[in-house]
Amino acid sequence: FMIKKFIYYYIVISISVIISQLLGVDTLENILKPMLMVSLFAGYFVFNKGAFSHEDYLYLAAIIFSFFGDAFLMPLFNHFLAGLASFLIAHIFYMILYLKDRAKPIKLNPTQIIILSLSLLVFLSLPSLILWKLIPQNPDYFLIIAILLYSTALFSLMLTAIIRKQTPRLSYHYILAGSGLFLLSDSFLALNKFVFSLPYSPLWVISTYTAAQILIFYGFMKRRR
């Protein structure tokens, strides 16, 4: 019951962040957005049962760097590359966690193959589309390298989520869904920033991002059950 109330609280913050962005109320966004990862960080201490393991600290490190990513991308700082670097590190922590829990041996079923193929399609097409728009503008090569690195990390996040062992099943499905929504959220963000103006972009970017984080949170909590 308590975790359901916590999730409702998190959803309210997420919706409030979306509204603040849609209305362009920067001060409100600067206050609310950091609360997303702070609430997940605090919630993990409240709901986690038993002694903390190495994996627990890796997960909390991912949340901390996600917090920095949110902070750098909000209006107060508005530093895209710093936000990108922070989320890249967060993804690396997630990937380490996923690899620690990988299936042995790795055998992909048809559904997993389809999800992996779709992820590969996004990995190949989205950076190509972004570079097609950027290169005529003579962009900083550092930005191009950063985009390619981040795209590779997103695909790797999906790959490592797919090859996790599927027990407990709820944990597997929540974490896989969360990783997929991360890919979707960052795709929306990249399209809006580099390719074309996405109508109501905060709705698509923030809703998928916050859903991704809470699904991974819940899936990681369920891994021991």
Salt bridges, closest charged atoms under 4 A:
ASP56 OD1 - ARG223 NH2 3.02
ASP56 OD2 - ARG224 NH2 2.67
ASP101 OD2 - ARG164 NH2 2.89
ASP101 OD1 - LYS165 NZ 3.38
ASP186 OD2 - HIS91 NE2 3.71
